[in-house]
Amino acid sequence: MGWISENVESIKSIQIRQILTQGVSLGMIVTSALIIWKALMCITGSESPVVVVLSGSMEPGFKRGDILFLHMSKDPIRAGEIVVFNVDGREIPIVHRVIKVHERQDTGDVEILTKGDNNYGDDRLLYAHGQLWLQRHHIMGRAVGFLPYVGWVTIIMTEKPIIKYILIGALGLLVITSKD
């Protein structure tokens, strides 16, 4: 009980100036992260410049937990490229390889068919109901690099939210009880 009462007294003794300083520091960290994310979006041309591989569908090339770096250029999408795409009605993007590209001569529209390297068939079962091809607006970016296993932190915090809350609580406690 002594540890708790000491911490309560410590929290009570924090001056307003320290609280404001910590609040401003936290605000600067959050703002810096947002600025970096927006800058990456502008540089890469992708709405999501970094994604985590969430399944084993691209093994052995990419494993669950790998982080992919994306870039989206105006260059035509070619068979063999690894793309990240959104499907209408799904929130989570998918990382798969382009296996066919069909360009319509009359309209210039490009249709894309994808497949996970570790999957038996193409992705038509993953697309929206009645959709046989992806269009360019479905593509979020092309994989241009990766970091193996670093994304496991995200996967663990998503699949086991209690770990996320414990981590946030511990960091909060650390900030509150730290002395300048």
C-alpha positions in Angstrom: 0.0 0.0 0.0 3.0 2.3 0.6 3.9 2.3 -3.1 0.4 3.4 -4.1 0.2 6.2 -1.6 3.7 7.4 -2.7 2.5 7.5 -6.3 -0.7 9.3 -5.4 1.3 11.9 -3.5 3.7 12.2 -6.4 0.8 12.8 -8.9 -0.7 15.4 -6.6 2.6 17.2 -6.3 3.1 17.7 -10.1 2.9 21.3 -10.9 0.7 22.8 -13.6 3.7 23.8 -15.5 5.0 20.2 -15.7 1.6 19.0 -16.8 1.5 21.6 -19.6 5.1 20.7 -20.6 4.3 17.1 -20.8 1.1 17.8 -22.8 3.0 20.0 -25.2 5.7 17.3 -25.6 3.0 14.6 -26.3 1.3 17.0 -28.8 4.6 17.5 -30.6 5.3 13.8 -30.8 1.8 13.1 -32.2 2.0 16.0 -34.6 5.5 15.0 -35.8 4.2 11.4 -36.5 1.3 12.8 -38.6 3.6 15.1 -40.5 6.0 12.3 -41.3 3.1 10.1 -42.4 1.7 12.8 -44.7 5.1 13.5 -46.1 5.5 9.8 -46.9 2.1 9.8 -48.6 3.2 12.7 -50.8 6.6 11.2 -51.6 5.4 7.7 -52.4 2.1 8.7 -54.1 0.3 6.0 -52.0 -2.5 6.6 -49.5 -0.8 4.0 -47.3 3.0 4.0 -47.8 3.6 1.2 -45.3 1.5 -1.9 -44.7 1.9 -5.1 -42.6 1.5 -8.5 -44.2 -1.3 -10.2 -42.2 -1.5 -13.6 -43.7 0.7 -16.3 -45.2 -0.7 -16.0 -48.7 2.5 -14.6 -50.1 5.0 -17.0 -48.6 7.8 -17.8 -49.1 8.4 -14.2 -50.5 6.7 -12.3 -47.7 5.8 -13.8 -44.4 3.2 -12.8 -41.9 4.5 -9.8 -39.9 6.7 -8.3 -42.7 6.3 -4.6 -43.3 6.1 -3.6 -46.9 7.0 -0.2 -48.3 4.7 1.0 -51.1 5.1 3.4 -54.0 2.5 4.3 -56.6 3.6 5.8 -59.9 1.8 6.5 -63.2 3.8 3.6 -64.8 1.6 0.8 -66.2 1.1 -2.1 -63.8 2.7 -5.3 -65.1 2.3 -9.0 -64.4 4.7 -10.2 -61.8 4.5 -7.0 -59.7 3.4 -7.3 -56.0 0.6 -4.8 -55.3 -1.5 -3.9 -52.3 -5.2 -3.4 -53.2 -8.5 -2.6 -51.6 -11.6 -4.5 -52.4 -15.0 -2.8 -52.2 -16.7 -3.9 -49.0 -13.4 -4.9 -47.2 -11.5 -2.7 -44.8 -8.2 -4.6 -44.8 -6.0 -4.2 -47.9 -4.6 -7.4 -49.5 -1.0 -8.0 -50.7 -0.8 -10.2 -53.7 1.0 -10.6 -57.1 -0.4 -9.4 -60.4 -0.8 -12.5 -62.7 -2.7 -10.9 -65.6 -3.2 -7.4 -67.0 -5.8 -6.8 -69.6 -5.9 -3.4 -71.3 -9.0 -2.5 -73.2 -8.0 -0.9 -76.5 -11.3 1.0 -77.0 -11.3 2.8 -73.6 -7.7 2.4 -72.4 -9.0 1.0 -69.1 -6.7 -1.5 -67.4 -8.0 -4.6 -65.7 -5.9 -6.5 -63.2 -6.0 -10.1 -61.9 -4.1 -11.0 -58.7 -3.1 -14.1 -56.8 -1.3 -14.9 -53.6 1.9 -16.8 -54.3 0.9 -19.4 -51.7 -2.7 -19.7 -52.9 -4.0 -22.4 -55.2 -6.2 -20.1 -57.4 -6.6 -16.5 -58.4 -8.2 -13.8 -56.2 -11.6 -13.6 -57.9 -13.2 -15.1 -54.8 -11.8 -12.3 -52.7 -13.1 -9.5 -55.0 -16.5 -7.9 -54.5 -19.5 -9.9 -55.5 -19.6 -10.1 -59.3 -16.2 -8.5 -59.8 -13.8 -10.4 -62.0 -11.0 -7.8 -62.3 -9.4 -5.0 -60.3 -9.2 -1.5 -61.8 -6.4 0.9 -61.2 -8.3 2.8 -58.5 -8.3 -0.4 -56.3 -4.5 -0.5 -56.2 -3.0 1.3 -53.2 0.6 0.8 -54.2 3.4 -1.5 -55.4 5.8 -3.1 -53.0 9.3 -1.6 -53.4 10.9 -2.9 -50.2 10.2 -4.7 -46.9 11.4 -5.2 -43.3 11.0 -8.8 -42.1 9.0 -9.5 -38.9 8.8 -5.9 -37.7 5.0 -5.8 -38.2 4.5 -8.5 -35.5 4.1 -5.7 -33.0 1.1 -4.4 -34.9 -0.4 -7.9 -35.3 0.0 -8.7 -31.6 -1.6 -5.5 -30.5 -4.5 -6.0 -32.9 -5.1 -9.7 -32.0 -4.5 -9.3 -28.3 -5.9 -5.8 -27.3 -5.1 -6.3 -23.6 -1.4 -6.0 -24.5 -2.1 -2.7 -26.2 -3.9 -1.4 -23.1 -1.2 -2.6 -20.7 1.5 -0.9 -22.9 -0.5 2.4 -23.0 -1.1 2.2 -19.3 2.5 1.6 -18.5 3.6 4.5 -20.7 1.0 6.7 -19.1 2.2 5.8 -15.7 5.8 6.4 -16.7 5.0 9.9 -18.0 2.9 10.7 -14.9 5.5 9.5 -12.4 8.6 10.8 -14.2 10.4 13.8 -12.7 12.3 16.4 -14.7 
